Amino acid sequence: MRKRSTAIIIATYLRPLLLKNCVDSVLKGDMLPDKIVIAHRDTDELTQSAIDDIRSEYSSNEVKIIKCTVTEPGHIPPIESSLNLIEEELTIILDDDTEVKKNWFRELLSPFDNEEVGVVGGQVFTPSVPTPKLKGKPGTINWYGRYYGNIGWVKSDNLLEVDTVMEGNSAWRTQILKSISIPKIFREDVSPLYGLYLTLTFKKLGYKIIYNSKAYVDHFNGVRAPNLKRDLERLKYGNRNYFYISYVFFSPQKQLFYFLYSTFIGNNASIGIMSFAYNILTGKFDILKRVVAKLWARKDSLIFYFKEFCEKN
């Protein structure tokens, strides 16, 4: 494998101990990055102090550790601000509540020997979460537009070509990543599916998206910000963002197929007529909240898409 200049972005908030463990695990690897950029909120004094301690501890290390102060909340601003400090060929995005394996860096970067590869992602194992039942081909979108998640749980001896990977354990060609402008729609709530938008943009540019389960990290589900919305809100914004993605990336034929599937069949994450009837028949009456969330998502995604279209034209 050819050694390539590489930087790691770790965005963090109120998780000083987990951040320290994450950086420690990276710097104990059998290969090291050139730079680690740690992005933190300007109001998070606890994390700022932790970053100073980390930089002091590893001051003699060959890896540069850089602080990046962010004034805006959300997932996107830390990535954008950190990219301004990166000129390396490859950029890794790593969650602050993960710990990497010794060979992680090597495995994550080895597929880039193929110049057609634009993004590589690895396995994310969460010890506190039961292994989910995998459906379809995780990390891909099928012919009628259904997206199969849980790619981070897949184990395989071979490299897999997919449509997306988990962005919290992923590597990207820096200059291409910098050239992509992430739409405003992904800046609300917890930015669900912004990684899918990025990988599909890479694919549209002709690059392959590769999953290598040997690029393995443990994920420890750190404490989240107290105002971070979950459950129904995340479902609502996730549906809206996926509808938007379908308008941007699907062919007209695939858009029609997805409209028919999501309207008449659907699933628990995106309720359709059949899935709604099944839930009612099995006594799950709280499904009405999900129906309302999906209707809002479809409406809001269309409003945003057409508003964006009008601004560009």
N, C-alpha and C positions, 0 to 999 in steps of 0.2 A: 504494500500500500504506500502510495506517495504521500509524504507529510505535507499538509496544506496549512497555511496560516488560518487560525481559527479563533474566534471570540465566543464567549458564552454570556448570554443575558440571563440574569436571575432577578426577576421582579419580586419584591418582598414587602410585607406590611405586617408589623406587630408579631413577628415570629423569630425573634433573635436566636433562640436555641436551635430551632429547625434549620435556619439559615446557616448557622455555624456548622452543623452536621453535614449539610449539603455541600458546602465549600470544602470541608475536610475530606469528604469522600471523593470529590473531583480531583483534589491535589494528591490523593494517594493512588491515583490510577497509573497504569503502566505507560500511558502517553498523556501529555499535558497540553492544554490550550495555550495560546500566546497571551490571552487577555480574558479577564472575567469582569464584566460590567454589572454592578449590583445597583438596581434601580429602586429607590425608596421615596416615599412621600415626604414632602417638606415638613409636615406636622408630626412625623413619626420619630421623635427624639430617641426612643428606646432602640430602634433599628439603626439609626445613625451612629449611636454609640457602639453598637455591636459590630458595625462595618469597620469603624475605626480600630476596634480590638482585633478584628480579623486581619486587617491590613498591617497592623503592627506585628502580629504573630508571624505573618508570612512575608515580612519586609525583605528578607534575603532570598526569597523564592524567585525563580526566573519568570514566573507568571505575574503579569501586571494585574492588580486589583483596583478597579476604578469605581468611585461613587458617582451615581447619576441621580440628581434630585429632580423629582417630578411634582408638579403643582396640581395636576388634574387627577381625579379618581378614575378607576377603570383599568381594564386589561391592555388597551391599545396604547395610551400615552407612554407607559414605561418602555414598550418595545420601540416606539418611534424615537423617543429621546435617546435611548441607548444606541440605536443604529447610527445616530449622528456622531457617535464616538468610535465607530467601528469602521475600519478599512480592510480588515482581514478578508480572505477569500470566502470563508464559510462562517456562518453565524448559527450558534446553537441556542435554542430557547429551552430553559430548564426551570421547572417549578421549584420554588424554595423549600417545599416540604417533601422533597425526594432525596434519596441517597443512591448514588450510582455504584455499579460493580467495577472491579478493577480494570476489566477489559472494555468497559462501556464506550469510552471515547474512540477506541480503535474500531469497534464494531459499528458505531454510528457513522463514522466517516469512510469506512472502506468502500461502500457502494459508489462513492463519488469518483472512483477511478474510471467509471463509465461516464463520459461527458454528457450523456443524455439524461443523467439523473439530476433532478433539481432539488428534491426534498427527500430526506430520510427520517423515519420515525422508528421508535423502539417500543419494547414492551413496558407497561406500567402496572406493577403488581401492588395492590392495596391490601395489606394483611387483614385490616379490620372489616373488609367487605367480602361477602360470599361470592364465589365465582359465578357470574351470570350464565344463563343458558344462551349460547351464541346462536344467532339466527342468520340465515343467508350467508353472504360473504362479507364479513365485517370490514369496514373501511371502504366500502364501495357503494355506488348508486346503480341500481339495476335498470333494465330497459324501460320500465314504466315510471321511473323516478323515485322509487323507494330507497331511502338511505338506511344502510345497515351499520349500526354503531358498534361499540365495544372492541375496536381493533386492538386496543392496548392489552387485552386479555389473550390474544392469539399467540400460541406457541407453534413455531415452525422451524425446521432445520434449513429451510430454503428462504431466500429473499422473495418477498411477495410484492407484485406490482398492484397498487391500490389507488383509490381516488383521494384518500386523505389519511392523516395520522394524528395522533394526539400531540397537540402543539407543545405541551409541557415536557416533552422528551423528543425533540426534533432538531434537525439540522437543515440549513437552507443556504443556497448560493446568495451571498450577501448583496451583490449589486442588483440582482433580480428582485430580491425582497425589498430593497430600498426603493425600487422603481414603482412599486404597487401602492396606490392610494386606497386606504381602507375606507369604505363608505361610512357616512355618519350613522347609518342604521345599526352598525355593529358596535357603536360606542355607548349604547344604552344598556341598562341593567348589567349583567355579567358577561356581555359580549358573546352570547352563545353562537357557535358555528363560525366565528371569524377565521378559525384555522381552516375550515372547509373552503371558505371563500378564497383564502390565499392559495391553497393547494390546487384548486380548480383553475385559478388564474395561471399558476405555473404550468398546468397541463395544457391550457389554451395556448400558451407560448411554446409548446412543443416539448416540455420536460416530463420525465417520468417521476412518479411518486413511489418510493420504495419503503416497505416495512421490513425491518430486521429485528426479530424477537430476541436476538442475542445481545442487542443494545438495551440492556435490562436495567430498570430502576425500581427501587422500592418506594412506594408513595404512602406517606404517613398522615394524610388528611389533617393538615394543620387547622388551628382555630381560625375561623373566618371573621372578617370585619362584622361588627354587630348589626350594621344596617344593610348587610348584603342579603338581597332577596333570594328566596329559594322556592322549590316546589311549583306551585301554580304559576307564579310570576315567571319563573325560568321556563316553564312549559310554554307560556304565552309568547314570550320573546323568542324562544327557540323555534316555534312554529312560524312566527312572523319572518324571522331571518331566513328560514329554509324556503318559504314561499318566494322571498326576494331572490335567493340564489337560483331558484328554478326559473324565474323570469330572465335572469342574466345569462345563465349557462345552458339551459335546456334548448333543444331545437323545438320549433313549433309543434312537431308531432309528439315529442316527448312531453312537452307542456300539457298537451291535450290528454295524453295517457295519465299523467300525474294528477291532473284535475279530476278525471273520472275515478281514479283509484282513491284519492284522498276524500272525495265527496261521497262515493257510494260504498266503499269498503273501509279504509282507514285502519288505525290501530290504537292502542291505548294512549300513545303520545300525540296522535293526530286523529281525532275521532271522526269516523265517517258514519253513514247511515247504518250499515251492518254492524259495525263495532259498537255503535250506540245501542242498537236493539239488543245485542248480546249482553251488554252490561246491565241494561234495564231488566232483562229476563233473569239475570243472575243476582238481582237485588242490589246492584251497585248504583244507587241513585245519585251519589255525589258526582257522577259522570256529567251532570248538567253543567257544572262549573267548567269542565274541560271543553264542552261544546261552545259555551260563551267565549272562552279563551281563544278557541280556534277561529270563530267567526270574527272576533276582533283582530286576530293575527292576519287573516286573509285581507280584511278591509285595510288595515294599516300598511301592510306590505304593498298593496296596490297604490295607495295614496303616495307613499314614499317613492315608489318606482316611477310613477308618472310625473311627480314633482321633479325628480332628478332628471328625467328625460327632457322635460320642458326647459330646465335650466341649461342643459347641454346644447339644446337646439334653439 
